[in-house]
Amino acid sequence: MQLRQLRLALCTCQAWNSGYYPVLRDIAQSDVDLVLHAGDYLYEYSPLQNARGRTLDAERFSGETVSLERYRDQYALYKLDPDLQAAHAAHAFAVIWDDHEVQNDYSGIHPEKPGVSTEDFIVRRAAAYRAFYEHLPMRSAPTGNGGLRVHRRLRYGDLAQLTLLDCRQFRPANPCGVGESPRCDAALDPRMSMLGAGQEAWFAQSMAAARGTRWNVVVQQLLMAQLRLDGGTPRERFWNDAWDGYPAARKRLLQALQAGGQGNAIVLGGDWHSTFVNDLKLDFDTADVPVVATEFIAPAISKPAYPLFRW
């Protein structure tokens, strides 16, 4: 029997301490086939009270999460929420991670801020990945070096292929640094990769495999379209912890999407705590170039929106 429809829910950024989860209550009550969680399932810190008035043990939960025991406690804490429980009970989830499952704005084996050795951060990252595997629906187990395969493909007959990506584990340190800055020459270096060479090659194969499906859906963590932020003179500042920080890698990914040649690509993401619908193009600075894919960015479940910015 030919599949005629697929209902997807997309969600992201559910900080325990920042508010209620009404969108998850709505998802639990909706007729969807699959819930896509685009990352920041939990946050590595826990202020000691949430919106429901639940107060935590200060000795157990104060400070930033670093150990395997504490990461396990974070998942146990989050899964006490009744709306999150209801969504998991009602539907299958396909989950990828972003940064806060380990640490804010980390890249590969590089922590957000200096002062922590690479060796110590790898141990912390391995603990976070282990807890992610233990508490969420993942088929691949952690490897001997603490890595965990998150990227994978899901196929719904000839209706849709879903390609889920990992934009954290394999990338080098942000070439232009952490945060917002003008674009630096290092970001244009073709050796810079958001996905890592192995995952890039696998992605190109996945796009070839998507031929023959009516919808080609790419699920990843971050804003892929170019976004120019306010504050510069001229206004040419970019947020580095997104695809804008790796423009050469983004162009290769979009070229792989374009090589499919069917014009049926959709990119889904989160992270920005805001809603976007974007045209993805090989050249964002030229108005009349072809659109490669349409991007939909989901707002946060409970984190506040970021300040205003402009295209």
C-alpha positions in Angstrom: 0.0 0.0 0.0 1.4 3.4 -1.0 1.9 5.8 1.9 0.1 9.1 1.4 0.9 11.2 4.5 3.4 11.5 7.3 2.7 13.7 10.3 5.8 15.0 12.1 6.2 17.1 15.3 9.3 19.2 15.7 10.5 20.4 19.1 13.7 21.7 20.8 15.2 23.5 23.8 13.2 22.4 26.9 15.0 23.9 29.9 13.5 22.5 33.1 13.8 25.8 35.0 12.5 28.1 32.3 8.8 27.3 32.1 6.1 24.8 31.5 5.9 22.3 28.5 2.5 23.0 27.0 3.7 22.2 23.5 4.6 18.7 24.7 1.1 18.3 26.1 -0.3 19.4 22.7 2.0 16.9 20.9 0.9 14.1 23.3 -2.8 14.8 22.3 -2.1 15.1 18.6 -2.2 12.5 15.9 1.4 12.5 14.8 3.5 9.6 13.4 6.9 10.7 14.8 8.3 13.4 17.2 11.6 14.9 16.0 13.6 16.4 18.9 16.3 18.7 17.4 18.4 19.0 20.6 18.8 20.6 23.9 16.6 17.9 25.5 18.2 19.0 28.7 20.4 21.8 30.0 23.7 21.2 31.8 22.8 23.5 34.7 19.8 23.5 37.1 18.7 26.6 39.0 17.1 25.1 42.0 13.4 25.7 41.3 11.2 25.4 38.2 7.9 27.0 37.1 5.9 24.3 38.9 7.5 25.3 42.2 9.5 22.1 42.5 12.6 22.8 44.6 15.7 20.7 44.2 18.3 19.3 46.6 20.9 22.1 46.6 23.8 19.7 47.4 22.8 17.3 44.5 21.9 19.8 41.8 23.9 23.0 42.3 26.4 24.1 39.8 27.1 22.8 36.3 26.7 19.2 35.3 30.0 17.4 34.7 29.8 13.8 36.0 27.9 10.8 34.7 25.9 10.6 37.9 24.8 14.2 37.6 23.9 13.8 33.9 21.8 10.8 34.8 20.1 12.9 37.5 19.4 15.7 35.0 17.5 13.2 32.7 15.6 11.8 35.7 14.7 15.3 36.7 13.4 16.3 33.3 11.4 13.1 32.9 9.4 13.9 36.0 7.6 16.5 33.9 4.1 15.1 33.2 3.8 16.6 29.7 7.1 15.2 28.6 6.1 11.8 30.1 2.8 12.0 28.1 4.5 12.9 24.8 6.9 9.9 25.2 4.1 7.6 26.1 2.0 8.6 23.1 4.5 8.7 20.3 7.8 7.5 19.0 10.7 10.0 19.3 13.7 10.4 16.9 16.2 12.4 19.0 19.4 14.2 18.1 21.5 16.4 20.4 22.7 20.0 20.3 25.2 21.5 22.8 23.4 21.6 26.2 23.3 17.9 26.5 27.0 18.3 27.2 28.0 22.0 27.6 26.9 25.3 26.0 28.5 26.0 22.6 31.1 23.2 22.7 32.6 22.0 19.4 33.9 18.5 19.0 36.4 17.9 21.8 36.7 21.7 22.5 34.9 23.2 25.5 33.2 26.6 25.3 35.7 28.4 27.4 39.5 28.0 28.1 40.7 26.6 31.4 39.6 23.0 30.9 42.0 20.5 29.4 41.0 18.6 26.3 41.5 15.3 28.2 39.1 16.4 31.0 36.5 17.6 28.5 36.6 14.4 26.6 35.8 12.5 29.9 33.0 14.9 30.6 31.6 14.6 27.0 31.8 10.8 27.2 29.7 10.9 30.4 27.1 13.1 28.8 26.9 10.9 25.7 26.5 7.8 27.9 23.6 9.4 29.8 22.0 10.5 26.5 22.2 6.9 25.3 20.8 5.5 28.5 17.8 7.7 28.7 16.7 8.3 25.0 15.8 6.0 22.1 19.1 5.3 20.5 20.0 2.0 18.8 23.8 2.6 18.6 25.8 2.1 21.8 28.7 4.3 22.9 32.1 3.4 21.4 35.2 2.6 23.3 36.4 6.2 23.1 33.2 7.6 24.4 31.7 8.6 21.1 28.1 7.9 20.1 26.6 7.7 16.6 23.6 10.0 16.3 23.4 10.5 12.6 21.1 8.1 10.8 18.4 7.7 8.1 14.8 6.8 8.5 12.7 5.8 5.5 9.0 5.9 5.1 8.5 3.9 1.9 8.6 6.2 -1.1 7.0 9.0 0.7 9.9 10.4 2.7 13.5 10.0 3.7 14.5 11.6 7.0 18.3 12.2 7.4 19.3 13.1 11.0 22.6 14.8 11.4 25.1 15.4 14.2 26.4 19.0 14.1 28.4 18.8 17.4 30.6 15.7 17.8 32.9 15.8 14.8 33.5 19.5 14.1 36.7 21.5 15.0 36.7 24.5 17.2 34.7 27.4 15.8 37.1 28.9 13.3 36.1 32.5 14.1 35.8 31.9 17.8 32.8 31.6 20.1 29.9 34.0 19.9 29.3 36.8 17.5 31.9 38.4 15.3 32.7 39.5 11.8 33.5 36.7 9.4 37.1 35.6 9.5 39.2 34.1 6.7 39.5 30.8 8.6 35.7 30.2 8.2 36.1 30.0 4.4 38.8 27.3 4.7 37.5 24.3 2.8 39.0 22.0 5.5 36.5 23.4 8.0 33.7 20.9 8.5 30.6 21.1 10.6 29.9 17.3 10.2 33.4 15.9 9.9 34.7 14.2 6.7 33.1 10.8 7.4 29.6 12.2 8.1 29.9 14.6 5.1 30.6 11.6 2.8 27.7 9.6 4.4 25.4 12.6 3.9 26.2 12.7 0.2 25.3 9.0 0.0 22.1 9.7 1.8 21.1 12.4 -0.7 21.7 9.9 -3.5 19.6 7.4 -1.6 16.7 9.9 -1.3 16.1 9.9 -5.0 12.7 8.4 -5.7 11.2 9.7 -2.5 8.6 12.4 -2.7 10.1 14.3 0.3 13.7 14.6 1.3 13.8 15.8 5.0 17.0 16.8 6.7 16.8 17.1 10.5 19.6 18.9 12.3 20.2 21.2 15.2 21.1 24.6 14.0 20.0 27.6 11.9 21.3 26.9 8.4 20.4 30.1 6.6 22.7 33.0 6.6 21.8 35.5 9.4 23.5 38.9 9.7 23.3 40.3 13.2 22.8 43.8 14.4 25.6 45.7 16.1 28.3 45.9 13.5 29.2 48.9 11.2 28.6 47.9 8.6 26.3 45.2 9.9 28.3 42.2 8.8 28.5 40.2 12.1 27.6 36.5 12.3 26.8 34.0 15.0 29.6 31.5 14.9 28.0 28.6 16.7 25.7 27.9 13.8 26.2 27.1 10.1 27.2 30.8 9.6 30.4 29.8 11.5 31.2 27.1 8.9 30.1 28.6 5.5 32.3 26.4 3.3 30.8 23.3 5.0 27.3 24.7 4.6 27.9 25.2 0.9 29.1 21.6 0.5 26.0 20.3 2.3 23.7 22.4 0.1 25.5 21.2 -3.0 24.9 17.6 -1.9 21.2 18.5 -1.4 21.1 20.1 -4.8 22.7 17.1 -6.5 19.6 15.1 -5.7 17.9 17.3 -8.3 14.3 16.7 -7.2 13.5 20.1 -5.6 11.8 18.4 -2.7 14.2 19.1 0.2 13.2 20.4 3.6 15.6 21.2 6.4 14.4 21.2 10.0 16.2 22.6 13.0 16.0 24.5 16.3 18.5 26.1 18.8 17.5 29.8 18.1 14.4 29.9 20.4 12.6 31.6 17.5 10.6 30.6 14.4 12.1 30.9 11.0 11.1 29.9 7.5 14.0 30.3 5.1 15.1 29.8 1.5 18.4 27.9 1.5 20.7 28.9 -1.4 24.3 28.4 -2.4 24.7 32.2 -2.4 22.7 34.0 0.2 23.9 37.4 -1.0 22.4 37.1 -4.5 18.6 37.3 -4.8 18.0 35.5 -8.1 19.9 32.2 -7.5 17.9 29.0 -7.2 16.4 27.8 -3.9 18.0 24.5 -2.9 15.7 23.7 0.1 13.2 25.3 2.5 14.2 25.5 6.1 11.8 25.5 9.1 13.2 26.3 12.6 11.1 25.5 15.6 10.9 27.8 18.6 12.0 26.7 22.0 9.7 24.6 24.2 10.5 26.7 27.3 13.6 28.9 26.7 13.0 32.7 26.1 13.5 34.1 22.6 16.7 35.8 21.6 16.9 39.6 21.0 15.9 41.0 17.6 18.2 40.6 14.7 18.0 41.3 11.0 18.6 39.4 7.7 
